Amino acid sequence: MSSQLVQPLSINELRKTARERLLKSPPREAFDPDHLPALGDHRLAENLAPADGRLHRPAAVLVPIIAHEHGATILLTERSKELKDHAGQIAFPGGKIDALDQDARAAALREAEEEIGLQQKFVEDLGYLDPYLSSTGYRIIPMVAIISPGFSLTLDPREVESTFEVPLDFLMDPAHHEIHEREWRGAQRHYFAMPYEERYIWGVTAGIIRSLYERLYAP
């Protein structure tokens, strides 16, 4: 898998590049059970793609890029260790698209406010990444946004253990996009991983970060 070195972008350069390269809206086939998304956990392990399209449940996440003066960061969460699924894993704010959500954007913003208390007035939409299919059967729409400084967070302890920030330059450096391997359900699984300090960013979250890199920096 080819990669290239990238030059850091200022917030204004990031804003311009993102609006040129990101999707303006999720593709029509995003939740079509007969259409298999190109991106997902199956990208590095074909056996991880759920075969039954009816299991592909709609979901959305917010990819929050915080516009600090000293340099942009991405805000991530550590899921509660008490959760039944994916306890303690690193994630973006987000979750299932409910029947009352108008669209993926509404779901991502609602989940971000419910999980970490991020108010929508601090969120500047940039666009969308391609749908991402998780090995657990979720079709995830990542919405990318710039977050203005000055916000405060209130975490829902039932869902989120903590939040932390990673420099955007670190995550957009392909040298940090490692491919790891482990046994899962009787087969060897390959996946993206981006260890940062004591945090282990991997799986769906790392896959979406890789998708952001390819959208913003691919020739």
Secondary structure, DSSP 8 states (H G I E B T S, - for coil): ----------HHHHHHHHHHHSBSS--GGGG-TT---SEEGGGT-GGGS-S-GGG-EEEEEEEEEE--TT--EEEEEEE-TT-SSSTT-EE-SEEE--TT-SSHHHHHHHHHHHHH---GGGEEEEEE---EE-TTSEEEEEEEEEE-TT------TTTEEEEEEEEHHHHT-GGG-EEEEEEETTEEEEEEE--BTTB--BHHHHHHHHHHHHHHH--
